[in-house]
Amino acid sequence: MSRFLATSIAVACLFLASSDVRLVAQEAAVPPPADTGSDEFQVAAAQPDGSQAGSSRRRRGRATTYKVVEVKDGGVVTGTVQYKGVVPKPRKIQIVKDHETCKQHPVEVPLMRVDAEHRVGEAVVYLADISAGKDWPKAEAIPVIDQKTCEFHPHIQVVRTKQPVEILNSDPVAHNINASQRIFTLFNILQPQQGMKATQQFERPGLVNLKCNVHDWMQAYVHVAVHPYIVVTGDDGSYRLEGVPPGTYQLGIWQEYLGEQIFDVEVKPGEEAVSVNVAWEAERFVGEVKVESGKKKVESRKKVKAVKKKVTPKKKTTAKAKVPAKKKSATKAKGMKKRH
């Protein structure tokens, strides 16, 4: 009986692996369309359940090409990301399989990581339209997407385009990692055994969504970029972009629940730092731009209206009193007598 069971499991794994290879081959045959640089950029608006829906806002597309040049008189863009609204309730999940391994996973997943002062961690800050600048720092180790305790580690990370990324299954249960970019599936890999590894790379810049087809609560994000001017904020919401060539740029700030906002920032030759402190509020997105140099300090403040859903009040309906069946029939009979 045990031999029959082992043989059945082996055949099932081979079937899934072969179907997965065919799926990847089919998806690879239809490459996603190239970015034109002038298309409409969709800003994600957070929904009550933690999902995101697109709302229209136009800006230049993300840079798809980048040239490494020597940066002279480069500046620094730095600041803090803060949230001033009511922190959303965590997303509740239900462990329905592989309890021995997955029970270590928290049953409540925060949609936003904030500290006591509402400074936002795990937000991504980047220059959206830079086309030339410094080179990427030498990587100390290959980036890893680890599946441990039925959770992706790390939850948010940044990688370079075409950089090898290792995908690891540290759990004694099967995982199937599904990576998608917009509406396109990049790869779909089955890892049925603990310790299995696979190497993939992301060809195009942009946001990649990671899911597990076996455990539907598992989710993570990878930001793929062609340039090194992109960072994940620390636990205190701080960020720092160094060696920025002089010029005017679009500074993008992304958070998985709140979506994305864009600010214009100018770096002038010889300036020590351009400080951009941003804060999400209930009805608007506020950014404070502060330019610091050796002799002058210039402060400006701009407000960008955020997308706000129109709520149509429900019409009050007065409930009609129900007439008991017996009284209703009696009333009907009385009316018939009057006619006669």
Summary of the structure (lengths in Angstrom):
residues: 340
radius of gyration: 27.1
end to end distance: 85.3
largest distance: 106.2
contacts: 914
relative contact order: 0.17
helix: 14%
strand: 42%
